[in-house]
Amino acid sequence: MTQGVRALQREQTRQTLLRESRRLFATLGYGAVGLAEIVRAGGVTKGALYHHFPSKAELFRAVLEEAQQEVSAHIAATADAHAGAWDQLTAGCQAFLNASTDPALQRILLVDGPAVLGWSQWRAMNKDTSGRHLAQVLGTLIDEGTIAAQPVAPLVHLLSGAMNEAALRLAASATPGDLASTQGALTQLLATLRTRR
């Protein structure tokens, strides 16, 4: 068997573990999923799991990272479909709220993510994905004078915190129309930042 074939098999095993773990973590939650259940769902051995991930927490980290990158790419693509920086900001923020209504993402990204990894690690991972895009567009808006001159980092933290809280509220709500009212509130909040209309 060539090394190329073995490498392909290892990557297929890794992808299977990520896919099955993500499905289980999303539906049952991190605390309710055991390694035995993951290897059974993936059709692999515990040895194969440990070859790729030294612990359940590291497997969850990889699942979370994958989910964050997907959401970040979706937000960036939605924002980039708009010409101006202001429209990119508002479209990207609304795209985050829309994505956060997916129950599978809510549990992995917003509920279990900070609980399993700890707030500072979870926050650092978020900063490297969607936080980076948010910082870029806010920097552009400040440079062009659409938002008053101010340090970007605190503004990124404030907006990220507000949107994460809104997403958690949506996750706990069964009230029809909550997404629309939350999106409306976000639009009003963002409008208060604008100095040039």
Secondary structure, 3 states (H helix, E strand, C coil): CCHHHHHHHHHHHHHHHHHHHHHHHHHHCHHHCCHHHHHHHHCCCHHHHHHHCCCHHHHHHHHHHHHHHHHHHHHHHHHHCCCCHHHHHHHHHHHHHHHCCCHHHHHHHHHHHHHHHCHHHHHHHHHHCHHHHHHHHHHHHHHCCCECCCCHHHHHHHHHHHHHHHHHHHHHCCCCCHHHHHHHHHHHHHHCCECCC
